[in-house]
Amino acid sequence: MEELTKNKIKTIKKEFKNNSSNKFLRECMEIIGNEDRFLILNLLNAKPCLLSDIEKSLNRSQPSISHHVRILEEHKFIHSSKQGKFKEYSISREKFEKLLNFWNQWFHEIRSKNY
């Protein structure tokens, strides 16, 4: 087994940081790794919801839910549509398909290593 020298570790870190697939995966994990955002995604996976429905279901304050919904929407994990004067939120299947594809590629790389 190859010894991991300080230079080798620096090279690995640099390659990891410069890899756009790794960056995408890291960012996704940071966003959905938050407990409240994960709960929101699970709720929206069951059915589209209004903000008030999310607040009631998760028993969280409106400012807290709005904050997390805004982050999820900015990163395209969810999208909204107008329902009268309210917004209805739903999960973005496209974003999760992209995440799954990147995850599978990364997992395939791990499985292909012969340690």
N, CA, C and O of each residue as an XYZ file, in Angstrom:
460
protein
N       0.845     -1.175      0.000
C       0.000      0.000      0.000
C       0.893      1.242      0.000
O       1.882      1.311      0.729
N       0.532      2.203     -0.817
C       1.314      3.427     -0.952
C       1.221      4.271      0.318
O       0.142      4.455      0.881
N       2.364      4.774      0.751
C       2.392      5.628      1.941
C       1.835      7.004      1.591
O       2.160      7.571      0.548
N       0.996      7.529      2.470
C       0.433      8.855      2.243
C       1.351      9.913      2.853
O       1.336     10.148      4.061
N       2.140     10.537      2.001
C       3.017     11.610      2.440
C       2.225     12.909      2.482
O       1.109     12.985      1.969
N       2.816     13.934      3.098
C       2.142     15.234      3.167
C       1.868     15.773      1.767
O       0.810     16.351      1.517
N       2.815     15.586      0.857
C       2.617     16.060     -0.513
C       1.494     15.298     -1.206
O       0.697     15.889     -1.935
N       1.430     13.989     -0.981
C       0.369     13.180     -1.589
C      -0.988     13.614     -1.049
O      -1.954     13.708     -1.806
N      -1.068     13.876      0.235
C      -2.320     14.325      0.848
C      -2.729     15.679      0.270
O      -3.907     15.890     -0.020
N      -1.790     16.589      0.101
C      -2.078     17.888     -0.503
C      -2.606     17.724     -1.920
O      -3.555     18.400     -2.318
N      -1.994     16.833     -2.674
C      -2.435     16.578     -4.054
C      -3.857     16.027     -4.075
O      -4.683     16.456     -4.881
N      -4.139     15.073     -3.187
C      -5.478     14.477     -3.110
C      -6.506     15.553     -2.767
O      -7.566     15.616     -3.390
N      -6.200     16.401     -1.778
C      -7.116     17.467     -1.386
C      -7.365     18.439     -2.531
O      -8.499     18.857     -2.767
N      -6.306     18.792     -3.235
C      -6.425     19.734     -4.345
C      -7.287     19.140     -5.456
O      -8.174     19.812     -5.981
N      -7.030     17.887     -5.813
C      -7.825     17.216     -6.840
C      -9.289     17.120     -6.425
O     -10.189     17.306     -7.244
N      -9.518     16.828     -5.148
C     -10.877     16.711     -4.634
C     -11.601     18.048     -4.727
O     -12.744     18.108     -5.179
N     -10.943     19.111     -4.305
C     -11.562     20.437     -4.335
C     -11.808     20.928     -5.749
O     -12.787     21.634     -5.988
N     -10.954     20.576     -6.683
C     -11.088     21.044     -8.057
C     -12.057     20.206     -8.894
O     -12.404     20.598    -10.008
N     -12.489     19.081     -8.382
C     -13.401     18.204     -9.105
C     -14.826     18.746     -8.957
O     -15.347     18.819     -7.844
N     -15.457     19.125    -10.069
C     -16.790     19.735    -10.010
C     -17.848     18.755     -9.494
O     -18.808     19.172     -8.847
N     -17.684     17.474     -9.769
C     -18.627     16.473     -9.250
C     -18.565     16.422     -7.735
O     -19.596     16.377     -7.065
N     -17.357     16.431     -7.199
C     -17.199     16.405     -5.743
C     -17.775     17.663     -5.118
O     -18.418     17.609     -4.069
N     -17.541     18.795     -5.767
C     -18.066     20.066     -5.249
C     -19.596     20.013     -5.218
O     -20.213     20.406     -4.228
N     -20.199     19.533     -6.292
C     -21.655     19.419     -6.348
C     -22.174     18.521     -5.222
O     -23.128     18.882     -4.533
N     -21.554     17.360     -5.032
C     -21.984     16.445     -3.976
C     -21.841     17.062     -2.586
O     -22.740     16.946     -1.753
N     -20.710     17.716     -2.344
C     -20.491     18.361     -1.039
C     -21.554     19.410     -0.764
O     -22.116     19.459      0.330
N     -21.829     20.251     -1.759
C     -22.825     21.309     -1.579
C     -24.211     20.719     -1.319
O     -24.944     21.200     -0.455
N     -24.562     19.690     -2.059
C     -25.863     19.048     -1.853
C     -25.972     18.464     -0.451
O     -26.992     18.626      0.218
N     -24.924     17.790     -0.014
C     -24.955     17.178      1.319
C     -25.049     18.235      2.421
O     -25.734     18.030      3.423
N     -24.367     19.356      2.236
C     -24.466     20.438      3.221
C     -25.887     20.976      3.307
O     -26.385     21.262      4.396
N     -26.532     21.111      2.164
C     -27.873     21.680      2.138
C     -28.894     20.703      2.700
O     -29.669     21.065      3.585
N     -28.907     19.484      2.207
C     -29.936     18.542      2.662
C     -29.565     17.865      3.975
O     -30.390     17.168      4.566
N     -28.334     18.064      4.436
C     -27.908     17.482      5.702
C     -28.493     18.186      6.916
O     -28.468     17.644      8.021
N     -29.018     19.389      6.716
C     -29.668     20.103      7.809
C     -30.985     19.394      8.145
O     -31.769     19.083      7.249
N     -31.223     19.144      9.420
C     -32.391     18.369      9.836
C     -33.706     18.989      9.366
O     -34.568     18.278      8.850
N     -33.873     20.293      9.534
C     -35.127     20.931      9.130
C     -35.329     20.851      7.616
O     -36.434     20.572      7.150
N     -34.275     21.093      6.856
C     -34.414     21.023      5.404
C     -34.694     19.590      4.951
O     -35.460     19.371      4.013
N     -34.076     18.621      5.616
C     -34.332     17.214      5.305
C     -35.797     16.865      5.584
O     -36.431     16.160      4.799
N     -36.331     17.363      6.703
C     -37.731     17.115      7.036
C     -38.663     17.773      6.017
O     -39.673     17.186      5.629
N     -38.326     18.983      5.588
C     -39.132     19.673      4.573
C     -39.145     18.865      3.281
O     -40.196     18.679      2.668
N     -37.980     18.388      2.874
C     -37.902     17.587      1.647
C     -38.719     16.306      1.757
O     -39.390     15.910      0.804
N     -38.666     15.665      2.905
C     -39.464     14.446      3.096
C     -40.954     14.741      3.043
O     -41.727     13.965      2.482
N     -41.350     15.847      3.619
C     -42.755     16.244      3.576
C     -43.193     16.525      2.135
O     -44.249     16.069      1.698
N     -42.370     17.278      1.409
C     -42.705     17.614      0.026
C     -42.606     16.409     -0.900
O     -43.230     16.393     -1.961
N     -41.848     15.424     -0.521
C     -41.773     14.206     -1.315
C     -43.114     13.471     -1.286
O     -43.477     12.785     -2.241
N     -43.838     13.624     -0.186
C     -45.150     12.988     -0.066
C     -46.199     13.727     -0.896
O     -47.040     13.107     -1.547
N     -46.138     15.086     -0.863
C     -47.109     15.879     -1.622
C     -46.693     17.346     -1.593
O     -46.019     17.781     -0.660
N     -47.089     18.106     -2.605
C     -46.822     19.550     -2.586
C     -47.555     20.199     -1.407
O     -48.632     19.752     -1.011
N     -46.957     21.253     -0.855
C     -47.533     21.896      0.325
C     -47.397     23.409      0.260
O     -46.491     23.944     -0.378
N     -48.318     24.082      0.935
C     -48.191     25.509      1.170
C     -47.236     25.710      2.342
O     -47.010     24.789      3.127
N     -46.681     26.902      2.460
C     -45.765     27.209      3.557
C     -46.435     26.959      4.908
O     -45.813     26.417      5.822
N     -47.702     27.353      5.032
C     -48.423     27.161      6.299
C     -48.570     25.673      6.636
O     -48.532     25.297      7.807
N     -48.737     24.828      5.616
C     -48.818     23.371      5.843
C     -47.499     22.828      6.376
O     -47.473     21.972      7.259
N     -46.402     23.346      5.819
C     -45.074     22.910      6.269
C     -44.867     23.325      7.722
O     -44.394     22.533      8.537
N     -45.223     24.571      8.043
C     -45.087     25.070      9.424
C     -45.851     24.190     10.396
O     -45.316     23.777     11.425
N     -47.097     23.905     10.069
C     -47.943     23.091     10.956
C     -47.402     21.671     11.092
O     -47.329     21.131     12.196
N     -47.026     21.072      9.974
C     -46.550     19.685      9.998
C     -45.274     19.523     10.806
O     -45.098     18.530     11.513
N     -44.381     20.507     10.699
C     -43.090     20.403     11.384
C     -43.069     21.132     12.717
O     -42.083     21.068     13.451
N     -44.161     21.829     13.030
C     -44.265     22.579     14.282
C     -43.074     23.526     14.473
O     -42.436     23.557     15.526
N     -42.806     24.289     13.425
C     -41.714     25.266     13.439
C     -42.294     26.643     13.133
O     -43.399     26.757     12.601
N     -41.549     27.674     13.470
C     -42.014     29.042     13.237
C     -41.957     29.399     11.759
O     -41.197     28.803     10.996
N     -42.765     30.376     11.360
C     -42.800     30.826      9.968
C     -41.442     31.356      9.523
O     -41.008     31.013      8.423
N     -40.737     32.183     10.323
C     -39.422     32.656      9.869
C     -38.415     31.517      9.653
O     -37.624     31.553      8.710
N     -38.453     30.525     10.520
C     -37.532     29.394     10.396
C     -37.830     28.600      9.123
O     -36.917     28.289      8.359
N     -39.090     28.276      8.896
C     -39.471     27.515      7.704
C     -39.162     28.318      6.443
O     -38.639     27.773      5.471
N     -39.481     29.601      6.457
C     -39.205     30.455      5.295
C     -37.721     30.471      4.959
O     -37.342     30.422      3.788
N     -36.891     30.539      5.979
C     -35.432     30.537      5.788
C     -34.986     29.261      5.072
O     -34.249     29.319      4.088
N     -35.436     28.119      5.568
C     -35.019     26.840      4.983
C     -35.619     26.618      3.589
O     -34.955     26.079      2.703
N     -36.851     27.027      3.405
C     -37.488     26.906      2.091
C     -36.744     27.769      1.073
O     -36.534     27.350     -0.065
N     -36.348     28.968      1.483
C     -35.610     29.862      0.589
C     -34.289     29.216      0.138
O     -33.929     29.283     -1.037
N     -33.584     28.601      1.073
C     -32.320     27.920      0.747
C     -32.568     26.766     -0.217
O     -31.848     26.612     -1.203
N     -33.577     25.961      0.065
C     -33.888     24.823     -0.809
C     -34.300     25.291     -2.202
O     -33.947     24.668     -3.204
N     -35.044     26.385     -2.258
C     -35.487     26.896     -3.561
C     -34.317     27.525     -4.328
O     -34.203     27.342     -5.540
N     -33.451     28.261     -3.630
C     -32.276     28.865     -4.280
C     -31.379     27.804     -4.910
O     -30.792     28.028     -5.969
N     -31.276     26.658     -4.259
C     -30.416     25.585     -4.758
C     -31.184     24.563     -5.594
O     -30.671     23.493     -5.921
N     -32.417     24.914     -5.930
C     -33.251     24.146     -6.865
C     -33.613     22.732     -6.394
O     -33.839     21.836     -7.207
N     -33.665     22.545     -5.071
C     -34.155     21.282     -4.540
C     -35.677     21.245     -4.546
O     -36.292     20.180     -4.599
N     -36.275     22.446     -4.490
C     -37.727     22.565     -4.551
C     -38.066     23.713     -5.503
O     -37.218     24.544     -5.831
N     -39.318     23.736     -5.933
C     -39.778     24.873     -6.714
C     -41.192     25.219     -6.240
O     -41.848     24.438     -5.550
N     -41.630     26.398     -6.629
C     -42.938     26.860     -6.178
C     -43.806     27.240     -7.363
O     -43.323     27.554     -8.451
N     -45.097     27.198     -7.110
C     -46.073     27.664     -8.093
C     -47.141     28.442     -7.328
O     -47.443     28.140     -6.174
N     -47.697     29.434     -7.984
C     -48.725     30.268     -7.352
C     -50.041     29.513     -7.299
O     -50.485     28.930     -8.288
N     -50.650     29.536     -6.133
C     -51.988     28.987     -5.922
C     -52.811     30.123     -5.313
O     -52.941     30.229     -4.093
N     -53.359     30.965     -6.183
C     -54.040     32.168     -5.699
C     -53.000     33.135     -5.184
O     -52.070     33.495     -5.906
N     -53.149     33.562     -3.934
C     -52.153     34.480     -3.364
C     -51.066     33.742     -2.572
O     -50.211     34.374     -1.951
N     -51.100     32.431     -2.595
C     -50.124     31.619     -1.872
C     -49.198     30.896     -2.834
O     -49.502     30.752     -4.018
N     -48.070     30.446     -2.316
C     -47.138     29.618     -3.081
C     -47.249     28.186     -2.592
O     -47.296     27.914     -1.392
N     -47.288     27.279     -3.562
C     -47.256     25.864     -3.224
C     -45.879     25.333     -3.605
O     -45.394     25.574     -4.710
N     -45.259     24.613     -2.683
C     -43.907     24.105     -2.894
C     -43.946     22.619     -3.211
O     -44.740     21.863     -2.651
N     -43.075     22.226     -4.116
C     -42.957     20.811     -4.451
C     -41.483     20.479     -4.685
O     -40.651     21.350     -4.939
N     -41.209     19.209     -4.589
C     -39.827     18.745     -4.712
C     -39.402     18.774     -6.184
O     -40.219     18.563     -7.080
N     -38.141     19.032     -6.414
C     -37.604     19.063     -7.779
C     -37.011     17.703     -8.114
O     -35.906     17.376     -7.680
N     -37.731     16.930     -8.870
C     -37.268     15.599     -9.250
C     -35.963     15.684    -10.053
O     -35.083     14.834     -9.914
N     -35.851     16.717    -10.891
C     -34.664     16.879    -11.734
C     -33.392     17.025    -10.892
O     -32.360     16.432    -11.206
N     -33.477     17.812     -9.829
C     -32.295     18.018     -8.979
C     -31.884     16.702     -8.333
O     -30.695     16.395     -8.247
N     -32.854     15.929     -7.882
C     -32.524     14.666     -7.226
C     -32.021     13.624     -8.215
O     -31.207     12.773     -7.855
N     -32.491     13.678     -9.450
C     -31.940     12.787    -10.469
C     -30.475     13.117    -10.725
O     -29.640     12.223    -10.860
N     -30.173     14.410    -10.791
C     -28.784     14.839    -10.990
C     -27.924     14.405     -9.804
O     -26.823     13.886     -9.986
N     -28.429     14.620     -8.592
C     -27.701     14.215     -7.390
C     -27.460     12.709     -7.397
O     -26.359     12.258     -7.082
N     -28.469     11.936     -7.749
C     -28.329     10.482     -7.777
C     -27.288     10.050     -8.809
O     -26.506      9.135     -8.551
N     -27.273     10.691     -9.957
C     -26.278     10.365    -10.986
C     -24.856     10.635    -10.494
O     -23.966      9.802    -10.670
N     -24.646     11.798     -9.877
C     -23.323     12.117     -9.339
C     -22.944     11.158     -8.220
O     -21.799     10.713     -8.135
N     -23.914     10.840     -7.360
C     -23.672      9.915     -6.253
C     -23.267      8.542     -6.796
O     -22.318      7.933     -6.302
N     -23.981      8.061     -7.805
C     -23.660      6.758     -8.398
C     -22.266      6.746     -9.019
O     -21.538      5.761     -8.896
N     -21.892      7.840     -9.688
C     -20.546      7.936    -10.262
C     -19.493      7.853     -9.164
O     -18.509      7.124     -9.284
N     -19.714      8.609     -8.094
C     -18.766      8.632     -6.983
C     -18.675      7.251     -6.337
O     -17.582      6.772     -6.037
N     -19.820      6.618     -6.126
C     -19.853      5.299     -5.518
C     -19.160      4.281     -6.419
O     -18.454      3.397     -5.936
N     -19.362      4.408     -7.722
C     -18.700      3.506     -8.675
C     -17.179      3.643     -8.567
O     -16.457      2.648     -8.622
N     -16.697      4.876     -8.415
C     -15.252      5.094     -8.241
C     -14.747      4.402     -6.983
O     -13.672      3.801     -6.987
N     -15.515      4.486     -5.920
C     -15.118      3.848     -4.657
C     -15.076      2.330     -4.836
O     -14.125      1.681     -4.401
N     -16.083      1.773     -5.462
C     -16.152      0.326     -5.650
C     -15.041     -0.184     -6.565
O     -14.601     -1.327     -6.440
N     -14.590      0.670     -7.488
C     -13.573      0.221     -8.453
C     -12.159      0.218     -7.863
O     -11.236     -0.328     -8.468
N     -11.986      0.822     -6.687
C     -10.661      0.844     -6.053
C     -10.338     -0.540     -5.514
O     -11.201     -1.234     -4.976
N      -9.104     -0.919     -5.666
C      -8.656     -2.217     -5.165
C      -7.696     -1.968     -3.999
O      -6.489     -1.823     -4.187
N      -8.258     -1.924     -2.804
C      -7.443     -1.657     -1.619
C      -6.957     -2.938     -0.996
O      -6.254     -2.905      0.015
